[in-house]
């Protein structure tokens, strides 16, 4: 019974994230600058930068939890 609740919770989380993603996408489409080439490139660069920051943060957290130190 416990695993059923976990699977249901994960499914609901996935459904919620799809709805949030779709809503953000449609809201950004309403901003005129986001439909220009500049807006698309700016959005791509911001997305890549945010993804890199989050990956570095997560990697640092995982390394401290596993006892590994950064070699760089």
N, CA, C and O atoms as a CHARMM CRD file, in Angstrom:
* protein
*
  288
    1    1 UNK  N      0.81900  -1.19500   0.00000 PROA 1      0.00000
    2    1 UNK  CA     0.00000   0.00000   0.00000 PROA 1      0.00000
    3    1 UNK  C      0.86500   1.26100   0.00000 PROA 1      0.00000
    4    1 UNK  O      0.51500   2.26000  -0.62800 PROA 1      0.00000
    5    2 UNK  N      2.00000   1.20800   0.71100 PROA 2      0.00000
    6    2 UNK  CA     2.87200   2.38300   0.78700 PROA 2      0.00000
    7    2 UNK  C      3.45800   2.72700  -0.58700 PROA 2      0.00000
    8    2 UNK  O      3.51800   3.90100  -0.95300 PROA 2      0.00000
    9    3 UNK  N      3.88900   1.72100  -1.34600 PROA 3      0.00000
   10    3 UNK  CA     4.46000   1.99800  -2.66600 PROA 3      0.00000
   11    3 UNK  C      3.40100   2.55500  -3.61200 PROA 3      0.00000
   12    3 UNK  O      3.72500   3.34200  -4.50100 PROA 3      0.00000
   13    4 UNK  N      2.14700   2.16200  -3.43700 PROA 4      0.00000
   14    4 UNK  CA     1.06200   2.71700  -4.25300 PROA 4      0.00000
   15    4 UNK  C      0.94800   4.21900  -4.02000 PROA 4      0.00000
   16    4 UNK  O      0.77900   4.98100  -4.97200 PROA 4      0.00000
   17    5 UNK  N      1.03900   4.65200  -2.76700 PROA 5      0.00000
   18    5 UNK  CA     0.94900   6.07700  -2.45500 PROA 5      0.00000
   19    5 UNK  C      2.13800   6.84600  -3.03000 PROA 5      0.00000
   20    5 UNK  O      1.99100   7.97800  -3.49000 PROA 5      0.00000
   21    6 UNK  N      3.31200   6.22200  -3.00000 PROA 6      0.00000
   22    6 UNK  CA     4.50100   6.87300  -3.55400 PROA 6      0.00000
   23    6 UNK  C      4.35800   7.03400  -5.06300 PROA 6      0.00000
   24    6 UNK  O      4.64700   8.10400  -5.59900 PROA 6      0.00000
   25    7 UNK  N      3.91800   5.99100  -5.75000 PROA 7      0.00000
   26    7 UNK  CA     3.73800   6.05600  -7.20300 PROA 7      0.00000
   27    7 UNK  C      2.67100   7.08500  -7.55600 PROA 7      0.00000
   28    7 UNK  O      2.84200   7.85200  -8.50400 PROA 7      0.00000
   29    8 UNK  N      1.57200   7.11100  -6.80300 PROA 8      0.00000
   30    8 UNK  CA     0.51900   8.09700  -7.04900 PROA 8      0.00000
   31    8 UNK  C      1.04500   9.50900  -6.83500 PROA 8      0.00000
   32    8 UNK  O      0.76200  10.40500  -7.63000 PROA 8      0.00000
   33    9 UNK  N      1.80800   9.71300  -5.76800 PROA 9      0.00000
   34    9 UNK  CA     2.39200  11.03100  -5.51100 PROA 9      0.00000
   35    9 UNK  C      3.34400  11.46700  -6.61300 PROA 9      0.00000
   36    9 UNK  O      3.32900  12.62900  -7.01700 PROA 9      0.00000
   37   10 UNK  N      4.16700  10.55500  -7.10300 PROA 10     0.00000
   38   10 UNK  CA     5.09100  10.88300  -8.18800 PROA 10     0.00000
   39   10 UNK  C      4.33800  11.18900  -9.48100 PROA 10     0.00000
   40   10 UNK  O      4.71000  12.10200 -10.21700 PROA 10     0.00000
   41   11 UNK  N      3.28400  10.42900  -9.75400 PROA 11     0.00000
   42   11 UNK  CA     2.48000  10.68800 -10.94000 PROA 11     0.00000
   43   11 UNK  C      1.83500  12.07200 -10.86500 PROA 11     0.00000
   44   11 UNK  O      1.82900  12.81100 -11.84900 PROA 11     0.00000
   45   12 UNK  N      1.29600  12.42000  -9.70000 PROA 12     0.00000
   46   12 UNK  CA     0.68600  13.73800  -9.54400 PROA 12     0.00000
   47   12 UNK  C      1.71600  14.85300  -9.69100 PROA 12     0.00000
   48   12 UNK  O      1.41300  15.91400 -10.23800 PROA 12     0.00000
   49   13 UNK  N      2.92600  14.61300  -9.20500 PROA 13     0.00000
   50   13 UNK  CA     3.99500  15.60400  -9.34400 PROA 13     0.00000
   51   13 UNK  C      4.36800  15.80000 -10.81600 PROA 13     0.00000
   52   13 UNK  O      4.59500  16.92900 -11.25300 PROA 13     0.00000
   53   14 UNK  N      4.43200  14.71800 -11.57400 PROA 14     0.00000
   54   14 UNK  CA     4.72700  14.81800 -13.00600 PROA 14     0.00000
   55   14 UNK  C      3.61400  15.57100 -13.72400 PROA 14     0.00000
   56   14 UNK  O      3.88700  16.43500 -14.55700 PROA 14     0.00000
   57   15 UNK  N      2.37000  15.25100 -13.40900 PROA 15     0.00000
   58   15 UNK  CA     1.23400  15.94600 -14.02500 PROA 15     0.00000
   59   15 UNK  C      1.26000  17.43500 -13.70300 PROA 15     0.00000
   60   15 UNK  O      1.04000  18.26900 -14.58100 PROA 15     0.00000
   61   16 UNK  N      1.52800  17.76300 -12.45400 PROA 16     0.00000
   62   16 UNK  CA     1.59900  19.16500 -12.05400 PROA 16     0.00000
   63   16 UNK  C      2.72400  19.89500 -12.78400 PROA 16     0.00000
   64   16 UNK  O      2.54800  21.03800 -13.20400 PROA 16     0.00000
   65   17 UNK  N      3.87000  19.24800 -12.93600 PROA 17     0.00000
   66   17 UNK  CA     4.99000  19.90700 -13.61200 PROA 17     0.00000
   67   17 UNK  C      4.68700  20.14500 -15.08800 PROA 17     0.00000
   68   17 UNK  O      5.12200  21.15100 -15.64800 PROA 17     0.00000
   69   18 UNK  N      3.95300  19.24100 -15.72500 PROA 18     0.00000
   70   18 UNK  CA     3.55900  19.44200 -17.12500 PROA 18     0.00000
   71   18 UNK  C      2.63300  20.64800 -17.23300 PROA 18     0.00000
   72   18 UNK  O      2.79500  21.47600 -18.12900 PROA 18     0.00000
   73   19 UNK  N      1.66800  20.75100 -16.33100 PROA 19     0.00000
   74   19 UNK  CA     0.74300  21.88900 -16.36400 PROA 19     0.00000
   75   19 UNK  C      1.45600  23.21300 -16.09700 PROA 19     0.00000
   76   19 UNK  O      1.15500  24.22300 -16.73400 PROA 19     0.00000
   77   20 UNK  N      2.39900  23.20700 -15.15800 PROA 20     0.00000
   78   20 UNK  CA     3.16400  24.41500 -14.87000 PROA 20     0.00000
   79   20 UNK  C      4.02000  24.80900 -16.07100 PROA 20     0.00000
   80   20 UNK  O      4.06600  25.98100 -16.44500 PROA 20     0.00000
   81   21 UNK  N      4.70300  23.82500 -16.67900 PROA 21     0.00000
   82   21 UNK  CA     5.53700  24.09400 -17.84900 PROA 21     0.00000
   83   21 UNK  C      4.70200  24.69000 -18.98600 PROA 21     0.00000
   84   21 UNK  O      5.10900  25.66600 -19.61500 PROA 21     0.00000
   85   22 UNK  N      3.53900  24.10100 -19.24200 PROA 22     0.00000
   86   22 UNK  CA     2.66400  24.58600 -20.31700 PROA 22     0.00000
   87   22 UNK  C      2.20200  26.01500 -20.03200 PROA 22     0.00000
   88   22 UNK  O      2.16400  26.84700 -20.93900 PROA 22     0.00000
   89   23 UNK  N      1.85800  26.29700 -18.79800 PROA 23     0.00000
   90   23 UNK  CA     1.39100  27.63700 -18.43600 PROA 23     0.00000
   91   23 UNK  C      2.49100  28.67900 -18.60700 PROA 23     0.00000
   92   23 UNK  O      2.25100  29.76600 -19.13300 PROA 23     0.00000
   93   24 UNK  N      3.69200  28.34200 -18.16100 PROA 24     0.00000
   94   24 UNK  CA     4.81100  29.27600 -18.31200 PROA 24     0.00000
   95   24 UNK  C      5.10300  29.51000 -19.79000 PROA 24     0.00000
   96   24 UNK  O      5.36700  30.63900 -20.20200 PROA 24     0.00000
   97   25 UNK  N      5.05700  28.44200 -20.58800 PROA 25     0.00000
   98   25 UNK  CA     5.30400  28.55900 -22.02300 PROA 25     0.00000
   99   25 UNK  C      4.29900  29.52400 -22.65800 PROA 25     0.00000
  100   25 UNK  O      4.67400  30.40500 -23.43100 PROA 25     0.00000
  101   26 UNK  N      3.02500  29.34800 -22.32300 PROA 26     0.00000
  102   26 UNK  CA     1.99400  30.19900 -22.91900 PROA 26     0.00000
  103   26 UNK  C      2.09800  31.63700 -22.43200 PROA 26     0.00000
  104   26 UNK  O      1.83700  32.56500 -23.19800 PROA 26     0.00000
  105   27 UNK  N      2.47400  31.83800 -21.17100 PROA 27     0.00000
  106   27 UNK  CA     2.65400  33.20000 -20.67400 PROA 27     0.00000
  107   27 UNK  C      3.82600  33.89000 -21.37000 PROA 27     0.00000
  108   27 UNK  O      3.74200  35.07200 -21.70300 PROA 27     0.00000
  109   28 UNK  N      4.91200  33.15800 -21.58900 PROA 28     0.00000
  110   28 UNK  CA     6.05600  33.74600 -22.28500 PROA 28     0.00000
  111   28 UNK  C      5.71900  34.06500 -23.73700 PROA 28     0.00000
  112   28 UNK  O      6.26600  35.01300 -24.30200 PROA 28     0.00000
  113   29 UNK  N      4.82700  33.29000 -24.34900 PROA 29     0.00000
  114   29 UNK  CA     4.41100  33.58400 -25.72600 PROA 29     0.00000
  115   29 UNK  C      3.64300  34.89300 -25.83000 PROA 29     0.00000
  116   29 UNK  O      3.57500  35.48200 -26.90800 PROA 29     0.00000
  117   30 UNK  N      3.06700  35.35600 -24.73300 PROA 30     0.00000
  118   30 UNK  CA     2.32200  36.61000 -24.73900 PROA 30     0.00000
  119   30 UNK  C      3.23400  37.83000 -24.66700 PROA 30     0.00000
  120   30 UNK  O      2.80300  38.94200 -24.97200 PROA 30     0.00000
  121   31 UNK  N      4.47600  37.63500 -24.27200 PROA 31     0.00000
  122   31 UNK  CA     5.42900  38.74900 -24.19700 PROA 31     0.00000
  123   31 UNK  C      6.01000  38.95100 -25.58900 PROA 31     0.00000
  124   31 UNK  O      6.65700  38.05100 -26.12400 PROA 31     0.00000
  125   32 UNK  N      5.78700  40.12600 -26.18600 PROA 32     0.00000
  126   32 UNK  CA     6.21000  40.33900 -27.57800 PROA 32     0.00000
  127   32 UNK  C      7.69500  40.09500 -27.83700 PROA 32     0.00000
  128   32 UNK  O      8.05100  39.53600 -28.87400 PROA 32     0.00000
  129   33 UNK  N      8.57700  40.50800 -26.90200 PROA 33     0.00000
  130   33 UNK  CA    10.01000  40.36300 -27.14200 PROA 33     0.00000
  131   33 UNK  C     10.42600  38.88800 -27.17100 PROA 33     0.00000
  132   33 UNK  O     11.43300  38.54300 -27.78900 PROA 33     0.00000
  133   34 UNK  N      9.66800  38.02900 -26.51600 PROA 34     0.00000
  134   34 UNK  CA    10.01000  36.60900 -26.49800 PROA 34     0.00000
  135   34 UNK  C      9.75900  35.93000 -27.83700 PROA 34     0.00000
  136   34 UNK  O     10.23200  34.81600 -28.06100 PROA 34     0.00000
  137   35 UNK  N      9.02400  36.58600 -28.72800 PROA 35     0.00000
  138   35 UNK  CA     8.77600  36.03000 -30.05300 PROA 35     0.00000
  139   35 UNK  C      9.78100  36.52900 -31.08200 PROA 35     0.00000
  140   35 UNK  O      9.76300  36.09600 -32.23500 PROA 35     0.00000
  141   36 UNK  N     10.65500  37.43500 -30.67000 PROA 36     0.00000
  142   36 UNK  CA    11.70800  37.91800 -31.55900 PROA 36     0.00000
  143   36 UNK  C     12.93200  37.01500 -31.42700 PROA 36     0.00000
  144   36 UNK  O     13.06400  36.27000 -30.45600 PROA 36     0.00000
  145   37 UNK  N     13.82000  37.08900 -32.40800 PROA 37     0.00000
  146   37 UNK  CA    15.03500  36.27300 -32.36500 PROA 37     0.00000
  147   37 UNK  C     15.86300  36.58800 -31.12500 PROA 37     0.00000
  148   37 UNK  O     16.42600  35.68600 -30.50400 PROA 37     0.00000
  149   38 UNK  N     15.93700  37.87000 -30.76400 PROA 38     0.00000
  150   38 UNK  CA    16.67200  38.26300 -29.55800 PROA 38     0.00000
  151   38 UNK  C     16.10300  37.58500 -28.31900 PROA 38     0.00000
  152   38 UNK  O     16.85800  37.08000 -27.48900 PROA 38     0.00000
  153   39 UNK  N     14.78800  37.57000 -28.18700 PROA 39     0.00000
  154   39 UNK  CA    14.14000  36.96200 -27.03200 PROA 39     0.00000
  155   39 UNK  C     14.39400  35.47000 -26.94900 PROA 39     0.00000
  156   39 UNK  O     14.59000  34.92400 -25.86300 PROA 39     0.00000
  157   40 UNK  N     14.39200  34.81500 -28.10000 PROA 40     0.00000
  158   40 UNK  CA    14.64300  33.37400 -28.13300 PROA 40     0.00000
  159   40 UNK  C     16.07300  33.07700 -27.69400 PROA 40     0.00000
  160   40 UNK  O     16.30600  32.18200 -26.88200 PROA 40     0.00000
  161   41 UNK  N     17.02900  33.83100 -28.23500 PROA 41     0.00000
  162   41 UNK  CA    18.42700  33.62700 -27.85100 PROA 41     0.00000
  163   41 UNK  C     18.66200  33.96000 -26.38200 PROA 41     0.00000
  164   41 UNK  O     19.37700  33.23800 -25.68700 PROA 41     0.00000
  165   42 UNK  N     18.06300  35.05000 -25.90800 PROA 42     0.00000
  166   42 UNK  CA    18.21400  35.44000 -24.51100 PROA 42     0.00000
  167   42 UNK  C     17.64100  34.35900 -23.59500 PROA 42     0.00000
  168   42 UNK  O     18.22800  34.03000 -22.56400 PROA 42     0.00000
  169   43 UNK  N     16.49600  33.81500 -23.98100 PROA 43     0.00000
  170   43 UNK  CA    15.86600  32.75000 -23.20700 PROA 43     0.00000
  171   43 UNK  C     16.74700  31.50600 -23.17700 PROA 43     0.00000
  172   43 UNK  O     16.89200  30.86500 -22.13600 PROA 43     0.00000
  173   44 UNK  N     17.32500  31.17200 -24.30700 PROA 44     0.00000
  174   44 UNK  CA    18.21500  30.00500 -24.37500 PROA 44     0.00000
  175   44 UNK  C     19.43900  30.19600 -23.48900 PROA 44     0.00000
  176   44 UNK  O     19.81700  29.28800 -22.74900 PROA 44     0.00000
  177   45 UNK  N     20.05800  31.36200 -23.55900 PROA 45     0.00000
  178   45 UNK  CA    21.25700  31.63700 -22.76500 PROA 45     0.00000
  179   45 UNK  C     20.93700  31.62500 -21.27300 PROA 45     0.00000
  180   45 UNK  O     21.70200  31.07900 -20.47800 PROA 45     0.00000
  181   46 UNK  N     19.80800  32.22600 -20.89000 PROA 46     0.00000
  182   46 UNK  CA    19.41500  32.21200 -19.47600 PROA 46     0.00000
  183   46 UNK  C     19.12400  30.78700 -19.00400 PROA 46     0.00000
  184   46 UNK  O     19.49800  30.41400 -17.89200 PROA 46     0.00000
  185   47 UNK  N     18.46800  30.00200 -19.83200 PROA 47     0.00000
  186   47 UNK  CA    18.16700  28.62400 -19.46800 PROA 47     0.00000
  187   47 UNK  C     19.41900  27.79300 -19.28500 PROA 47     0.00000
  188   47 UNK  O     19.51300  27.01300 -18.33700 PROA 47     0.00000
  189   48 UNK  N     20.38200  27.94900 -20.18100 PROA 48     0.00000
  190   48 UNK  CA    21.63900  27.20800 -20.06500 PROA 48     0.00000
  191   48 UNK  C     22.40000  27.64800 -18.82000 PROA 48     0.00000
  192   48 UNK  O     22.96500  26.81300 -18.11400 PROA 48     0.00000
  193   49 UNK  N     22.42000  28.94700 -18.54500 PROA 49     0.00000
  194   49 UNK  CA    23.12300  29.45300 -17.36400 PROA 49     0.00000
  195   49 UNK  C     22.48800  28.91900 -16.08200 PROA 49     0.00000
  196   49 UNK  O     23.19600  28.49800 -15.16800 PROA 49     0.00000
  197   50 UNK  N     21.16900  28.93400 -16.01100 PROA 50     0.00000
  198   50 UNK  CA    20.47100  28.42600 -14.81900 PROA 50     0.00000
  199   50 UNK  C     20.71900  26.93600 -14.66900 PROA 50     0.00000
  200   50 UNK  O     20.92500  26.45300 -13.55500 PROA 50     0.00000
  201   51 UNK  N     20.70300  26.20200 -15.76800 PROA 51     0.00000
  202   51 UNK  CA    20.94800  24.75600 -15.71500 PROA 51     0.00000
  203   51 UNK  C     22.36900  24.46500 -15.22800 PROA 51     0.00000
  204   51 UNK  O     22.57000  23.55800 -14.42000 PROA 51     0.00000
  205   52 UNK  N     23.35200  25.22500 -15.71000 PROA 52     0.00000
  206   52 UNK  CA    24.73300  25.01800 -15.27400 PROA 52     0.00000
  207   52 UNK  C     24.90000  25.30000 -13.78600 PROA 52     0.00000
  208   52 UNK  O     25.56200  24.54600 -13.07300 PROA 52     0.00000
  209   53 UNK  N     24.29600  26.39200 -13.32300 PROA 53     0.00000
  210   53 UNK  CA    24.37900  26.73000 -11.90000 PROA 53     0.00000
  211   53 UNK  C     23.76100  25.61900 -11.06000 PROA 53     0.00000
  212   53 UNK  O     24.34000  25.20400 -10.05600 PROA 53     0.00000
  213   54 UNK  N     22.59100  25.13800 -11.46500 PROA 54     0.00000
  214   54 UNK  CA    21.93300  24.09000 -10.68000 PROA 54     0.00000
  215   54 UNK  C     22.72700  22.78100 -10.71100 PROA 54     0.00000
  216   54 UNK  O     22.79000  22.08200  -9.70000 PROA 54     0.00000
  217   55 UNK  N     23.32800  22.44100 -11.84500 PROA 55     0.00000
  218   55 UNK  CA    24.13300  21.22200 -11.92100 PROA 55     0.00000
  219   55 UNK  C     25.37300  21.31600 -11.04400 PROA 55     0.00000
  220   55 UNK  O     25.74800  20.34000 -10.39500 PROA 55     0.00000
  221   56 UNK  N     26.01100  22.47700 -11.01700 PROA 56     0.00000
  222   56 UNK  CA    27.18500  22.66600 -10.15700 PROA 56     0.00000
  223   56 UNK  C     26.77400  22.55600  -8.68800 PROA 56     0.00000
  224   56 UNK  O     27.47300  21.93100  -7.89100 PROA 56     0.00000
  225   57 UNK  N     25.63700  23.16400  -8.33100 PROA 57     0.00000
  226   57 UNK  CA    25.15300  23.07800  -6.95300 PROA 57     0.00000
  227   57 UNK  C     24.84200  21.63800  -6.56700 PROA 57     0.00000
  228   57 UNK  O     25.24100  21.18100  -5.49600 PROA 57     0.00000
  229   58 UNK  N     24.13600  20.92400  -7.43100 PROA 58     0.00000
  230   58 UNK  CA    23.77600  19.54100  -7.13900 PROA 58     0.00000
  231   58 UNK  C     25.00900  18.64600  -7.07100 PROA 58     0.00000
  232   58 UNK  O     25.09500  17.76400  -6.21600 PROA 58     0.00000
  233   59 UNK  N     25.96100  18.87300  -7.97300 PROA 59     0.00000
  234   59 UNK  CA    27.18800  18.08000  -7.95800 PROA 59     0.00000
  235   59 UNK  C     27.96500  18.30900  -6.67100 PROA 59     0.00000
  236   59 UNK  O     28.49900  17.36100  -6.09600 PROA 59     0.00000
  237   60 UNK  N     28.03500  19.54600  -6.21300 PROA 60     0.00000
  238   60 UNK  CA    28.71100  19.83800  -4.95500 PROA 60     0.00000
  239   60 UNK  C     28.01600  19.19000  -3.78000 PROA 60     0.00000
  240   60 UNK  O     28.67300  18.69900  -2.86200 PROA 60     0.00000
  241   61 UNK  N     26.68900  19.18300  -3.79600 PROA 61     0.00000
  242   61 UNK  CA    25.92500  18.55800  -2.71500 PROA 61     0.00000
  243   61 UNK  C     26.13800  17.05300  -2.70300 PROA 61     0.00000
  244   61 UNK  O     26.32600  16.46100  -1.64000 PROA 61     0.00000
  245   62 UNK  N     26.11000  16.43300  -3.86900 PROA 62     0.00000
  246   62 UNK  CA    26.30700  14.98200  -3.95600 PROA 62     0.00000
  247   62 UNK  C     27.71100  14.61900  -3.51400 PROA 62     0.00000
  248   62 UNK  O     27.89700  13.62800  -2.80800 PROA 62     0.00000
  249   63 UNK  N     28.70600  15.40300  -3.91600 PROA 63     0.00000
  250   63 UNK  CA    30.08800  15.12200  -3.52900 PROA 63     0.00000
  251   63 UNK  C     30.28300  15.22600  -2.01600 PROA 63     0.00000
  252   63 UNK  O     31.03000  14.43600  -1.43900 PROA 63     0.00000
  253   64 UNK  N     29.62700  16.18300  -1.37000 PROA 64     0.00000
  254   64 UNK  CA    29.77800  16.29100   0.08300 PROA 64     0.00000
  255   64 UNK  C     29.05300  15.15800   0.79100 PROA 64     0.00000
  256   64 UNK  O     29.50000  14.71000   1.84700 PROA 64     0.00000
  257   65 UNK  N     27.94700  14.68500   0.23600 PROA 65     0.00000
  258   65 UNK  CA    27.20600  13.57800   0.84700 PROA 65     0.00000
  259   65 UNK  C     27.94700  12.25000   0.70000 PROA 65     0.00000
  260   65 UNK  O     27.86000  11.39300   1.57900 PROA 65     0.00000
  261   66 UNK  N     28.67900  12.07400  -0.40800 PROA 66     0.00000
  262   66 UNK  CA    29.39500  10.82300  -0.63800 PROA 66     0.00000
  263   66 UNK  C     30.81400  10.86200  -0.09400 PROA 66     0.00000
  264   66 UNK  O     31.50700   9.84500  -0.12200 PROA 66     0.00000
  265   67 UNK  N     31.26400  12.01200   0.40100 PROA 67     0.00000
  266   67 UNK  CA    32.59600  12.11500   0.96200 PROA 67     0.00000
  267   67 UNK  C     33.65600  12.43000  -0.06300 PROA 67     0.00000
  268   67 UNK  O     34.83800  12.46200   0.27800 PROA 67     0.00000
  269   68 UNK  N     33.27800  12.66500  -1.32100 PROA 68     0.00000
  270   68 UNK  CA    34.25600  13.00600  -2.34600 PROA 68     0.00000
  271   68 UNK  C     34.51900  14.50600  -2.30000 PROA 68     0.00000
  272   68 UNK  O     33.61500  15.30200  -2.04400 PROA 68     0.00000
  273   69 UNK  N     35.74500  14.86800  -2.54600 PROA 69     0.00000
  274   69 UNK  CA    36.12900  16.26700  -2.58800 PROA 69     0.00000
  275   69 UNK  C     36.32400  16.69100  -4.04700 PROA 69     0.00000
  276   69 UNK  O     36.64400  15.86800  -4.90400 PROA 69     0.00000
  277   70 UNK  N     36.12900  17.98400  -4.31600 PROA 70     0.00000
  278   70 UNK  CA    36.37600  18.49500  -5.66000 PROA 70     0.00000
  279   70 UNK  C     37.86100  18.46300  -5.93900 PROA 70     0.00000
  280   70 UNK  O     38.65700  18.89900  -5.10800 PROA 70     0.00000
  281   71 UNK  N     38.25000  17.95200  -7.10000 PROA 71     0.00000
  282   71 UNK  CA    39.66500  17.89800  -7.45400 PROA 71     0.00000
  283   71 UNK  C     40.12000  19.19000  -8.12300 PROA 71     0.00000
  284   71 UNK  O     41.32100  19.42000  -8.26500 PROA 71     0.00000
  285   72 UNK  N     39.18700  20.02900  -8.53300 PROA 72     0.00000
  286   72 UNK  CA    39.54500  21.27300  -9.20600 PROA 72     0.00000
  287   72 UNK  C     39.75000  22.39200  -8.23700 PROA 72     0.00000
  288   72 UNK  O     40.05700  23.51300  -8.64300 PROA 72     0.00000
